[in-house]
Each structure stands twice: as structure tokens, then as C-alpha cells.
Amino acid sequence: MFKASRRWYTPLLLALFLMLTSVIPASAATWSLTGDTNVHDPAYIKEGNTHWVFSTGSGLQVLYSTNGTNYVRSLPIFTAKPSWWSSYVPGQVGLDVWAPDIFYYNGTYYLYYSISTFGSRVSAIGLVTTNSISGGVWTDKGVVISSTEASNYNAIDSNISQDANGNLWMVFGSWSNGIYITSISKSTMKPTGNSYRIATKSGGIEGASLVYNSSTGYYYLFVSIGSCCQGVNSTYKIAVGRSTSVTGPYYAKDGTDMKDGGATVLDSGNDYWKGPGGQDVSGTSVIARHAYSVAENGAPKLLISDLYWDSSGWPYYN
């Protein structure tokens, strides 16, 4: 009797499971990605029905997907070195480009990127623009901000955001000198004034993403802390702090100011993915980042997840 009932329950339970999973969005939690997902420091945006990811690499690497899950590599942004690169970063090698950020504003896509060398503050953030990513025609807008060994900050890892009043801001910077913020002109899309430090962290901090959530009334500063670029030995973690003002101060959950090293860790990796970081938050609902695959001997891979907000107004993802 028991065995006969079990045979009857099995297809019924399977049918109920399939019915429930058809109701739950396929993109819930972490997306199941296929195709070419080799990236470092991804910047994610959706144009129409196409998902685009820009990342660190020769000429500035580009991936796209028509469904958000299966990615194909496209042509890089740069096939030749703009003349101004060598003026600002003489030691920059070939077409090595770092940490892009993509921002859509008033009908134009603004793609920011960094050129530098490891361990140096001789760096620059550049800008190219287009009216259509899929069109593939980009216009060089030159240098946005630069730094030297004498500068207080390192001009890399830019991220553009808009505050509650419609004003534009850029966060940037890295490591011992911390994360800085500066206002951005709506006409030139470049800095208009001084830069202010809003976060530091012993042992490394970089790759900031700034987001305003109108539902909570807070600004959120997402950062990568620790060390990247060492495969499965990377100590990168994704952390966050929040503020009621775009210029800070930003506080971790425990109340520590991010200028004093405060940071609430969101993701420290797991048995399959080490050193998550280089994150990019799209709107308030999607977070893209890279992590080093244990199964592929530390290859940096693209991860994308839905971003959620708890009852206390703090972000999280699965």
C-alpha cells in the first residue's frame, strides 16, 4: 500500500514543484550565467532588451546578452591608444584599461575607465560616449581627472551617480588614500570642484559604487575591501555603508564611520567563489561583480544577482 501511494505522490509532487518554479522569477537571487563570463571589474547596464557588461582588459572588454544570462564577447572599445594616455600615465602599457563604469544620462551613454600601473598613483580616469551601445561608435572625451605620486588620491575606479535632487557625483580612488567624492558638471560630465575623502580601510579599499535608494532615503557606498587579483588567494570582500547625505558621513551597521575604516561586509565569498569584488550596482535592484572560480583555478568570472533590501533599509543578496 505504501509503495503504491509513493508512486502516485512522486509525479504529483513533481507537478507541484514545476508549477511553483514557473511562478518564481528565473532571475531570483544569483542569475545562472552561461557563455563567455570571463571578466574583472564588471560594469553592467541594459540598453533596450540587450544586457551589456564592460570590464578590465585590453582595449576595455565588452560582453553582451540578449536574455541577461548567456553572454557573448564583442569588440573592445579601444583598438588604438588615445594620444593623451601617455601624457598622463607614461608607464601605462599598451591598451591595458581598468575598472569601467557606464552611466546613462539625457540620451547619452557615458563610459568612464581608468589607466594606471600597479602600486602607482600616476593614474587617470578617461571618458568615451555614445548614443547607442549596440551601434559601437564611441567618442573620446579625454581625461576626466588625473593624479600623480604627490596627489592625495589615486584617480582610478570611478562611479557616477545621481542624488535625490538630480545632481551628479563621482566616487573614485583606492587603497591607503581611500575613496573620494566630487561633484560632476551636467554639461561636461567632468568634476566641477574639490574632492573629499569619504572612506578608508586598512588593508585595502577600492571600486566604490554609490547608490541612492528613494525608498529608504539613504545613500549607499558599496566598496571592495582587501586584495584582488590573486586568484583563489584573493581576499576581496564586498562591503557597504550608508548616509543621509551624498557627501557623507557614511556609517557601517555598527555605527563606525567609513572614514575610520567602517564597513559592513555583504559578501566574503564561499567554497566555489573566492574574493568577490569590483561590484557595480545597477539602479537599486541588480548587483554585478567578479569572483575567482575555484573550479577554474582562480579565473575571474562574472556574477550577477538581484539586490534586496531588508526591513531596516540595508542591502543584501543571495
Buried (B, 14 or more C-beta within 10 A) or exposed (E): EEEEEEEEEEEEEEEEEEEEEEEEEEBEEBBEBEBBBBBBBBBBBBBEEBBBBBBBBEBBBBBBBEEBBBBEBBEBBBEEBBEBBEEBBEEBEEBBBBBBBBBEBEEEBBBBBBBBBEEBBBBBBBBBBBEEBEEEEBEEBBBBBBBBEEBEBBBBBBBBBBBEEEEBBBBBBBBEBBBBBBBBEEEEBBBEEEBBBBBBBEEBBBBBBBBBBEEBEBBBBBBBBBBBBBBBEBBBBBBBBBBEEBBBBBBBBEEBBBBEBBBBEBBBBEEEBBBBBBBBBBEBEBBBBBBBBBEEEBBBBBBBBBBBBEEEEBBEBE
